């Protein structure tokens, strides 16, 4: 199973269309995860044309998107349990990653996906893979735009970050 993971698209403000590099990977995706800050329901329509799309809302998403997606999800894909959250909060002294991991405290998950910081992260905390795909359209202080590809085979997760220079 191939899952394309994105976050923080901030469309249409940051881009009018999905980047070509992302579209190339969406073409054969089995599922798509979006960790919030869509900023437009049109992004969901664009993504869901490729594969079943699951997401949560972020701090820049309006009421319509919050109602549609909620703030936190548990998903079972390819036999793996995945926690999905944007990672924003009111206490600025708590790091986004800490907030995301704490949101799923006590739950046995194979992977936690979060966004908000636009900073790509791929690491393990114990047995849990922790992934922030960065942003395919708004790199902020990062050298490149990014998203992630997760493959699940036999209940095992393998993930990689995909970074690129051109968001067109």
N, C-alpha and C positions, 0 to 999 in steps of 0.2 A: 504494500500500500504506500502510495506517495502522497504526502501532505505538504502543501505549500503554506508557509506561515508568514503573515505580514502584520504590520501595525502602523499606526500613525500616518495614514495616507493623506489626511487633511485635504481632501479633494472637494471642490475644484480649485481651491485657493493655491495649492502647491503644485498642481498639475491638472491638466484638463483630461488626460487619459492615463490608463495604466501604462507603465513603461514597457518598451519592447522586450527588455531582458526578463521582466517578470512574466509577460505574456508567453514567452517561449517555454517557461516552466509550467505555466497553468494549463497548457495544451494537453498534457497527459496526467494531470493531477487527479487523484481519487477523492480528495477533500481539500478544503481551504480553511485555514483558521485566521481570523482577524482579531487582534488584541486591542481594538478600540481606537478612537479618534478617526472615525470614518469621515465625519462632518457632513456627509450627504448620503441619503439612502441610495442614490445612483451608484455608489461604489458597490453596494451589495448586489445590485442588479448586474453590474459588469462582471463581478466575480462569479456569481451563481450561474452565469451562462457557461462556465467552464466545468464546475464541479459543485457538489453540495458544500455550502459555505456556512460556517459556524462562527459566531463572534460575540463580543461583549461591547458595551459602550464605554467611551472614555470621557474625560473631563471637558472636551470640546464638542461633544455630541449633544444635540438638543433633546427635548422631551420625546419626540417621535422615535428617535434611535434608542433612547434609554428604555422606552416601553417595549420596543421590538426585541432588544438583545439582553437587557439587564446588565448587571455589573460584574457577575461572576458565573462561571459555568463549569460543570464537571462533564466530561465527554468520555465515552468508551469507543475508541477507534482501533481497529486491528488487534483487539484484545488488550489494549493498553489504556490505563486510566490517565486522563489529561485534565489538569486544572487550567482554566483560561481566565485571565483578569487583565485589566488595563494597568493597575498599580498606582493610580493617583490617590492622594489623600490630603487632609488638611494640615497635618503636622509635617512641616518642611524639614525637620531635623531627622526624620526617618527616611532612609534611602528607599528608592522605588523598589529595588529588588527585595529588600527586607520586608517591605509592606506586602509584596506579592507572595512571598514564601509564607509569611505569617498568616495570610488569609486562608491558607489551606492547612494550617497546623493540625496535626492529629489525623490527617487523612493520608492513606497510602496511595501515592500517586507515582506513576512512571515518569511524568513530565509536568512541569509548570511553565506556562507560556504567559509572558507579560509584555507590556509596551511602555508607553508614557515618556521614557527618558530619551528615546531615539538612539540609544547606545546599544549596539549589538553585544549580546552576551551568550555564551554557550559553555556551560560547565555542569559539573555534578555537585550536588550537595547530598552526601550520603548516597543512596541509591536512586535519587531523583535527578533527572536531567532538568536543568533550569535554562530557559531559552527566552531571550529578547531578540526578535529579528531585526531590530533597528527600524528604519523607514525606507520604503522604496521611492519616496517622492520628496522627503524633507530631511536631509542628512544633518541639519543643524551644525554642530561642531565636529561632526565626523568627516573623515577624508572621503568617504564614498557612501552612496546609497546602498541599502541592503534589505534582504529578506532571508528566509531560511527554507530549507527543504528537509523534511523528516521522512524517513522510510521506516516502515514497520514490517518486519518479516518474522513470522513465528513468535509473535509477542515481544520481540526485541526491537528497541528503538535505536536508530542511527540518525544523527542530524549533522547538517553542515550549514554554515552561513554562506550566502552568495553576495558578493560586493561588486559594485560596478560604478563607473564614472558618469554615464549619460542617462538621465531620466526620461529621455524622449522615447 
